[in-house]
Amino acid sequence: METVPDLSESLRNLGAIGPVPAAAWDGPRRWWHGPLDVEGLAIGSVQAAATALNALTASRRYQVSAVRTAHSFDSLGHLRIDGRPAVGFASLSGFRRTSDGWIRLHANYPHHAARLLEALSLSAEGQVAGALLDLTALEAEALINAGGGVAAAVRSRAAWIDAPGHGAVASLPWIDTHPAPGPAPAGKQWRPSSDPGRPLLGLRVLDLTRVIAGPTATRLLGALGADVLRIDPPQIPELPDAFIDSGFDKRSAVADFGNAGDLERVRGLAATADVVVLGYRAGALESFGLDAQALAQDRGDVIVATLSAWGAGPWGQRRGFDSLVQAASGIAAGYGTTNDGGWRPGALPVQALDHATGYGLAAAVLALLAERQANGRGGVARMSLARTAEELFRLGPAGGEGTDSPLPEPDYRQMDSTHGVLRLVGPPLTVDGSPLGYSTAPVTYGSSEPAWLSRP
């Protein structure tokens, strides 16, 4: 009889990525050719999800495809909506010079762009470059963040290690998991489906995440059959193309947590969910009773997976995104280049911190489901983009043989949707050697009822 992974071991393996055995994936090992082992981070994070899924289903049928992993980590870049490319960074986002170095701005959301201008006492985007040249990178970082904007100074690796935000995350496991402290109710719990392509059928996942990392996790859970219901605030809509890219195999509703009726409905959803995934900065949901501690204290069988940009510590409540963590942690400096215009910082070839954290979060959910299947108790998993950056550095310089030719063209699929005809790439896993795919196109933003589907 085939031996299946020990469930407790599947949780212990989430503490770090480490080298991925060649037998665990198929395809090339190197394709981005940068100074850091981004390929190792990508394959390792997806392998964590595959390992946990195999543990949950007591099988060996789920495997990592290196080629599909490479393409899925650039899913937004491959997405086409009625033939047009998806919109990436806004014009105000990106690297800007300061009096002593560089800073990375993030202003994709209109409210973040408005707060950035207000923090710098400016009235137009064209004034930003000149204003930043009158400030040091650290002065600009402090000023913009204090004003509710989003920015990070470009630091060397050594400077980040000495910064207050580093120590709070560097000592933690990549995925920090703990049992849920609340009472475990008696009664029947969800069990995996026998359908290998949809093993999570009937699993209820409440998705309170935005942008890339959290929605990537829930997109994979949806592809595996879960009933994923994403809730967003009506006042701050998600960026349209990011919503489409991460919206496959999930439903979308809006709820104003400041409205008592809306909040009560969301709390009711959380009380009946198998899994709650949280992607807001620390402290943002506490006043609504929807933070990880409150949810796990109420129910010992719930699984709560939460992520933030900076993790715990003095930077825990800062707003942040993948690009800013790259800037602060030393990645942007390590990918810097020099040309006729002098030195400027660089970036990873894809937003790998977001995607790796997303697949890691999915791995945590799957591993905790396997634990719950064994002992009836749920758990809490915590991740941060800053800790994933540490994992990338711990993997060391890029190694192995590079490929002699580019990656194969993606296995593009096409779907009709309310947003138009979509060209997309699929998830990075294979099932019994066949690619895992998405079943349903993204719905219209906020069009779903805030209620669960009937269990199969």
Residue, then its C-alpha position, 0 to 999 in steps of 0.5 A: m500500500e502506498t504511504v501517504p505524507d504524515l499530516s503533522e510533517s506536512l505542517r512542519n515542512l511549511g517553515a521554509i522552502g529549501p531546495v526542491p528535489a528534481a523529481a518533484w517537478d517537470g520542465p526546466r529549472r532556470w528561465w529568468h536568469g537573475p542574481l537570485d533564485v526566483e525560480g526556486l522560490a516559485i517552484g518551492s512555493v507551488q510544491a508546498a501547495a502540491t505536497a499539502l494537497n497530496a496529504l489532504t487527498a492521501s494521494r500522489r496525483y498532484q505535481v508541479s509543472a515548472v513551465r506552468t509555474a513560470h507562466s502563472f507567476d506572470s498571469l497578469g502579463h499573459l492576460r488579454i481582455d478582448g485582445r488588449p493587455a491588462v493594465g499593470f502599474a500606474s504612471l505615478s508608481g515606480f522608482r523615483r530619485t531622491s536627494d540621496g538615493w531612490i524611493r519606490l512609490h505605489a499609486n495604482y489605487p486612486h486613493h493612494a495617489a491622492r494621499l501621496l500628493e497630499a503628503l507631499s503638498l502637491s497638486a499634480e503628478g508632474q510635481v512629484a519628481g522635483a519634490l522628491l529631489d528635495l528629500t532624502a529617501l528615508e524622509a520621503e518614505a516617512l512623510i508619505n507613509a505618515g500621510g496614508g500613502v504607500a512608499a518604501a526607500v530603496r535600501s541595500r540588503a545590509a541596511w534592511i537587516d539593520a532596519p526595524g522591520h527586518g528582525a520582526v519577520a526574519s526569525l519566524p517560519w515562512i508560514d507560521t501555523h498554530p492550532a485554533p484556540g476556540p472550542a471544536p464543535a461536534g458534528k460532521q466536518w467537510r471532507p474532500s471530494s473523490d473528484p481528482g480535478r475538484p477535490l475541494l468541492g463544497l469547501r466554503v472559503l470566505d475571501l477578504t483579500r485584495v490585489i495579488a497574494g491573497p487572491t492568488a491563494t483563493r484562486l487556486l482553492g477555487a480551481l480545486g473546487a472550493d466555493v470561494l466568496r470574495i467580499d470587497p468594500p463598495q467605497i474602494p473597488e478593486l483594480p479592474d484588471a487585477f480583479i479579472d486576473s485573480g477572479f477565476d473560479k470565485r464569486s464576488a460580493v460587496a459589503d460595507f463593514g461600517n453598515a451594521g446589516d452588512l457587517e452582520r451578514v459577513r460575520g454570519l458568513a465567517a461563522t459558517a465558513d470552513v476557511v477564512v482568508l484575510g489580506y488586510r494590513a494588521g489591525a484593519l479588521e479588529s474593530f469588526g471582529l473579523d481578525a484572525q484571533a477573534l475568528a479562531q477564538d470563536r471556533g476551534d474548527v475554523i481555518v484562518a489564513t492571513l497575510s500582510a506586507w510587513g508582518a509583525g513588529p514596528w512596520g506591521q501596520r504599514r501599507g505595502f505591496d510586493s514592489l515596496v517590499q522588494a525596494a526595502s529588503g534589498i532586492a531592488a538594489g541587487y537587481g540594479t543596473t548601470n547605464d549612461g544615465g547612471w545606476r538605478p534600482g531594478a525589480l524581479p522579473v515578476q511579482a514573485l513575492d506576491h505569487a509565492t506568498g499566495y501559493g504558500l497561503a494556499a499550501a497552509v490552508l490545505a495542510l491545516l485542512a489535512e490536520r483538521q481531517a485527522n483531529g477535528r481542530g482548525g488552525v491559524a496560518r500567518m504569512s507576510l511578503a517581507r518574510t517571503a523576501e527572506e526566503l528568497f535570500r535564504l535560497g541564495p544566488a541563482g544556480g543550476e543550468g540555464t535553458d538554451s532557449p526561452l520558455p515554451e509558449p503558454d498553453y493559452r485558454q480562452m473564456d467568454s465573460t461579462h468582461g469580454v473574451l479572456r485569454l488566460v494561463g492556467p494554474p501551475l499544478t497537474v493532476d494525474g499528469s494533466p493540467l489543472g484548469y479554471s472552470t468559470a470566468p470572473v463574474t462582474y464585480g460585486s454581482s454575487e449574493p453574500a451567501w454560500l452555495s449549496r453543498p454538493 
